[in-house]
Amino acid sequence: MDVAVKRIARQRIQTLFLLAREICKEAPLLAQRYVDIARRIAMAARIRLPKEYRRQVCRHCKSFILPGVGCRVRIKQRREPHVVITCLKCGKSMRIPLRQRR
């Protein structure tokens, strides 16, 4: 794909996630629609969502999750320290390690 197309896709994805974050509390369905469009743009342009945006989407049900609104965030110390993000829509959890791999 053309470099310009990928750059435009990244800009639109960023804009859609910003809009979704702003409107999430008032209109959660509209925020979900923005995230769905952003994911479709990324798939069409064949680019990965940046890590900060991937963490705002549930890996299981693909819904938009914002801490305190659509998900619960906990820090666990068992074995390796990690953050557990639980989606309040589907109940599934995602684990993110806190230490860097060597």
Backbone as CSV, one residue per row, in Angstrom:
resi,resn,N_x,N_y,N_z,CA_x,CA_y,CA_z,C_x,C_y,C_z
1,MET,0.847,-1.197,0.000,0.000,0.000,0.000,0.881,1.245,0.000
2,ASP,0.294,2.284,-0.426,1.006,3.551,-0.485,1.253,4.095,0.915
3,VAL,2.381,4.747,1.096,2.743,5.307,2.403,1.756,6.390,2.821
4,ALA,1.274,7.171,1.859,0.317,8.240,2.169,-1.000,7.665,2.682
5,VAL,-1.427,6.539,2.121,-2.680,5.919,2.553,-2.550,5.457,4.006
6,LYS,-1.407,4.857,4.346,-1.206,4.386,5.715,-1.129,5.549,6.696
7,ARG,-0.513,6.647,6.263,-0.422,7.824,7.137,-1.810,8.417,7.389
8,ILE,-2.618,8.516,6.349,-3.981,9.030,6.493,-4.811,8.103,7.373
9,ALA,-4.628,6.786,7.206,-5.353,5.810,8.030,-4.992,5.979,9.501
10,ARG,-3.711,6.159,9.803,-3.293,6.357,11.208,-3.920,7.617,11.800
11,GLN,-3.968,8.696,11.002,-4.576,9.936,11.482,-6.064,9.749,11.765
12,ARG,-6.755,9.047,10.900,-8.203,8.837,11.100,-8.461,7.939,12.295
13,ILE,-7.620,6.919,12.468,-7.757,6.030,13.631,-7.568,6.826,14.913
14,GLN,-6.558,7.679,14.932,-6.303,8.505,16.113,-7.488,9.415,16.400
15,THR,-8.040,10.044,15.370,-9.190,10.927,15.547,-10.401,10.169,16.075
16,LEU,-10.656,8.990,15.517,-11.821,8.208,15.945,-11.692,7.759,17.400
17,PHE,-10.499,7.356,17.821,-10.327,6.954,19.213,-10.451,8.138,20.159
18,LEU,-9.978,9.314,19.746,-10.155,10.510,20.578,-11.635,10.848,20.725
19,LEU,-12.387,10.773,19.630,-13.823,11.042,19.684,-14.538,10.011,20.564
20,ALA,-14.131,8.751,20.446,-14.756,7.701,21.255,-14.493,7.932,22.736
21,ARG,-13.279,8.348,23.075,-12.946,8.592,24.478,-13.743,9.769,25.037
22,GLU,-13.962,10.798,24.209,-14.701,11.979,24.673,-16.180,11.683,24.907
23,ILE,-16.777,10.866,24.047,-18.229,10.695,24.073,-18.660,9.407,24.776
24,CYS,-17.722,8.640,25.294,-18.015,7.311,25.844,-19.056,7.338,26.966
25,LYS,-18.992,8.320,27.838,-19.919,8.351,28.974,-21.334,8.742,28.559
26,GLU,-21.448,9.667,27.588,-22.774,10.131,27.180,-23.447,9.159,26.208
27,ALA,-22.678,8.671,25.228,-23.254,7.803,24.192,-22.322,6.618,23.934
28,PRO,-22.435,5.558,24.749,-21.515,4.426,24.575,-21.681,3.697,23.241
29,LEU,-22.884,3.703,22.669,-23.070,3.046,21.372,-22.349,3.790,20.255
30,LEU,-22.349,5.113,20.325,-21.643,5.910,19.327,-20.134,5.708,19.460
31,ALA,-19.644,5.639,20.700,-18.220,5.383,20.931,-17.829,4.020,20.362
32,GLN,-18.688,3.027,20.547,-18.426,1.697,19.995,-18.388,1.738,18.471
33,ARG,-19.265,2.516,17.880,-19.288,2.645,16.419,-17.989,3.275,15.912
34,TYR,-17.491,4.316,16.619,-16.226,4.943,16.233,-15.086,3.932,16.261
35,VAL,-15.055,3.095,17.300,-13.985,2.099,17.435,-14.107,1.035,16.346
36,ASP,-15.325,0.628,16.024,-15.514,-0.342,14.942,-15.004,0.204,13.612
37,ILE,-15.294,1.470,13.352,-14.829,2.102,12.118,-13.308,2.181,12.107
38,ALA,-12.712,2.542,13.243,-11.247,2.634,13.334,-10.595,1.279,13.088
39,ARG,-11.187,0.225,13.642,-10.636,-1.114,13.427,-10.751,-1.518,11.962
40,ARG,-11.859,-1.172,11.320,-12.039,-1.499,9.904,-11.045,-0.737,9.020
41,ILE,-10.789,0.519,9.377,-9.802,1.313,8.636,-8.427,0.667,8.754
42,ALA,-8.077,0.231,9.965,-6.766,-0.405,10.174,-6.647,-1.699,9.368
43,MET,-7.730,-2.476,9.327,-7.690,-3.727,8.566,-7.601,-3.452,7.066
44,ALA,-8.326,-2.450,6.586,-8.303,-2.136,5.158,-6.937,-1.607,4.721
45,ALA,-6.311,-0.794,5.577,-4.993,-0.233,5.258,-3.858,-1.185,5.617
46,ARG,-4.214,-2.317,6.232,-3.248,-3.345,6.647,-2.172,-2.782,7.574
47,ILE,-2.640,-2.055,8.603,-1.744,-1.565,9.642,-2.263,-2.045,10.993
48,ARG,-1.345,-2.184,11.956,-1.736,-2.582,13.299,-2.191,-1.356,14.070
49,LEU,-3.153,-1.561,14.949,-3.534,-0.474,15.843,-2.375,-0.231,16.800
50,PRO,-2.064,1.011,17.120,-1.019,1.278,18.103,-1.381,0.672,19.457
51,LYS,-0.368,0.393,20.271,-0.567,-0.329,21.524,-1.548,0.379,22.453
52,GLU,-1.496,1.706,22.513,-2.407,2.420,23.423,-3.862,2.273,22.984
53,TYR,-4.102,2.103,21.688,-5.465,1.895,21.210,-5.892,0.441,21.321
54,ARG,-4.953,-0.485,21.115,-5.275,-1.913,21.255,-5.718,-2.233,22.671
55,ARG,-5.170,-1.530,23.644,-5.539,-1.779,25.036,-6.888,-1.199,25.394
56,GLN,-7.454,-0.383,24.524,-8.776,0.179,24.766,-9.869,-0.632,24.090
57,VAL,-9.493,-1.759,23.473,-10.452,-2.638,22.817,-10.341,-4.016,23.455
58,CYS,-11.472,-4.588,23.863,-11.480,-5.922,24.455,-11.034,-6.942,23.413
59,ARG,-10.125,-7.825,23.798,-9.620,-8.823,22.864,-10.660,-9.880,22.540
60,HIS,-11.655,-10.022,23.382,-12.625,-11.097,23.219,-13.888,-10.638,22.489
61,CYS,-14.523,-9.569,22.987,-15.786,-9.125,22.372,-15.612,-7.886,21.498
62,LYS,-14.387,-7.361,21.398,-14.046,-6.206,20.544,-14.799,-4.935,20.912
63,SER,-15.227,-4.824,22.168,-15.937,-3.614,22.581,-14.941,-2.580,23.108
64,PHE,-15.339,-1.316,23.044,-14.499,-0.219,23.530,-14.526,-0.214,25.050
65,ILE,-13.354,-0.272,25.665,-13.290,-0.267,27.126,-12.445,0.912,27.582
66,LEU,-12.983,1.694,28.475,-12.300,2.819,29.073,-12.260,2.547,30.568
67,PRO,-11.096,2.655,31.210,-11.020,2.344,32.639,-12.044,3.125,33.456
68,GLY,-12.810,2.406,34.247,-13.833,3.009,35.078,-15.190,3.088,34.409
69,VAL,-15.237,2.944,33.087,-16.499,3.016,32.364,-16.874,1.644,31.820
70,GLY,-15.972,1.039,31.048,-16.279,-0.242,30.430,-15.413,-1.377,30.912
71,CYS,-14.483,-1.070,31.828,-13.607,-2.125,32.319,-13.158,-1.824,33.746
72,ARG,-12.656,-2.871,34.384,-12.103,-2.765,35.734,-10.610,-3.065,35.621
73,VAL,-9.773,-2.239,36.257,-8.326,-2.395,36.182,-7.786,-2.703,37.570
74,ARG,-7.035,-3.792,37.671,-6.425,-4.202,38.937,-4.964,-4.524,38.708
75,ILE,-4.152,-4.292,39.747,-2.737,-4.662,39.704,-2.552,-5.875,40.590
76,LYS,-1.972,-6.938,40.024,-1.747,-8.179,40.755,-0.250,-8.397,40.939
77,GLN,0.119,-8.994,42.085,1.524,-9.230,42.381,1.907,-10.709,42.305
78,ARG,0.948,-11.596,42.074,1.260,-13.021,42.038,2.207,-13.348,40.899
79,ARG,3.113,-14.277,41.163,4.146,-14.684,40.200,4.862,-13.451,39.673
80,GLU,4.513,-13.013,38.508,5.066,-11.784,37.946,4.052,-10.656,38.139
81,PRO,4.497,-9.462,38.497,3.547,-8.346,38.613,2.896,-8.059,37.252
82,HIS,1.563,-7.897,37.262,0.853,-7.632,36.027,-0.419,-6.851,36.306
83,VAL,-0.941,-6.248,35.254,-2.196,-5.511,35.316,-3.267,-6.406,34.713
84,VAL,-4.403,-6.511,35.402,-5.520,-7.296,34.885,-6.636,-6.327,34.517
85,ILE,-7.027,-6.357,33.254,-8.118,-5.516,32.769,-9.297,-6.438,32.498
86,THR,-10.417,-6.211,33.205,-11.605,-7.042,33.048,-12.678,-6.245,32.323
87,CYS,-13.122,-6.779,31.206,-14.194,-6.148,30.424,-15.505,-6.344,31.174
88,LEU,-16.264,-5.264,31.363,-17.528,-5.360,32.078,-18.667,-5.817,31.162
89,LYS,-18.419,-5.872,29.859,-19.450,-6.313,28.921,-19.468,-7.841,28.800
90,CYS,-18.282,-8.451,28.597,-18.239,-9.904,28.407,-17.668,-10.643,29.616
91,GLY,-17.026,-9.932,30.550,-16.495,-10.560,31.749,-15.121,-11.180,31.590
92,LYS,-14.553,-11.159,30.388,-13.233,-11.738,30.160,-12.156,-10.771,30.637
93,SER,-10.972,-11.321,30.939,-9.890,-10.475,31.428,-8.674,-10.586,30.525
94,MET,-7.889,-9.512,30.531,-6.644,-9.451,29.776,-5.530,-9.136,30.758
95,ARG,-4.399,-9.805,30.625,-3.263,-9.570,31.511,-2.154,-8.876,30.742
96,ILE,-1.575,-7.843,31.364,-0.476,-7.106,30.763,0.678,-7.137,31.759
97,PRO,1.817,-7.748,31.405,2.950,-7.799,32.332,3.527,-6.415,32.579
98,LEU,4.014,-6.184,33.807,4.575,-4.888,34.159,6.083,-4.831,33.955
99,ARG,6.761,-5.956,34.066,8.207,-5.979,33.860,8.519,-6.234,32.406
100,GLN,9.629,-5.612,31.977,10.071,-5.824,30.605,10.724,-7.192,30.462
101,ARG,10.543,-7.817,29.309,11.206,-9.087,29.039,12.677,-8.836,28.754
102,ARG,13.508,-9.802,29.122,14.947,-9.649,28.870,15.332,-10.214,27.531
